[in-house]
Amino acid sequence: MIHINTSVFVKIVVPEIDKSYDVYLPVNKKVGNIINLLNSSISEMSSGEFPVSNNNKLYNSRTLERYASNVLLYNTTIRNGSVLILIS
């Protein structure tokens, strides 16, 4: 039996508020949808310190690759243990 993970465990670094969060991201969602979820979640967890924005981008902290919004997370280089940067 083949086991396929439905999520990956990553660290999201948010330099604008100098915080980071460990989160599970669904591999079957597009990066743009994940960014929208992260926007609202981080804004809520930071008590509004991080404003919700439609312009946020997601980057790989090691390679500085910017992830396209219309790509499924499964088809990116994001894997368990990845450190990602969320920037507006």
N, C-alpha and C positions, 0 to 999 in steps of 0.2 A: 504494500500500500504506500502510495506517495503522499507525503504530508506537505501541503503548501501553506505557508504562513499567510494569514489574512491581514497582518499588520507588521510594522517594523517599529522598533524602539529606538528613538533618536533624541538628541539634545538640540533644543532650539535656543540659539543665542539671540538676544534682542539688545543690540548695542545702545539704542536710543534711551533705554531705561536701565541699562547696566544690569540686566537680569538674564537668567537662563532657566529653561524648563525641560524636564524629561517627559516626553510624550510618546504615545503610540500613534502611528499614522496608518490609515487604511491603504493597502496597496492597490485596491481596485477603484480608487477615486483619482480624478484629474488633479494635477498640482494646483491649478487655479481654485478648485473647490476646497482643497486643503488649506491654502493660504487664507481663504475667507473664513474657514473654521478657526484657524489660528488667530486671525485678527480679532474676532469677537471674544474668543476664549482668553487671550492674553490681555485684552482691554479689560475684561471683567476681573481677571485675577490680579491685575495691577491697579484696580480701583480707578480705571480711566486714565492712568498715567500714560498708557500706550493708546493713542487714539486710533479708532477704526479707520482704515483707508483703503480705497480701491487700487492704490498704486503700489502696494507692498510687493516685494520680490523676495524669492527664496534662493539662497546661494549655498553651495558646498563650502565649508570653511577651509578644507584642505586644498581643493583644486580651484576654488573661486568660480566654479561653473554656476551659471545662472540657469535655473530650471524653467522651462517653458510651461506656461499655464495650461496648455491644451494637451499635455502628455500625461498618461496614466503613471502614477507613482511607480508601479511595477516595472515600467519601461525606462526608468531612470537609474542612476548610479546610487540612489539612496538605499542603504541597507542598515540592518541592526548595528547600532553603535555610531552611525553617521552623526556628525556635528554640523548643523545647518544654521545659517544666519538669516534672520528675517529683518529686512530693511525697507523703510518707506521711501 
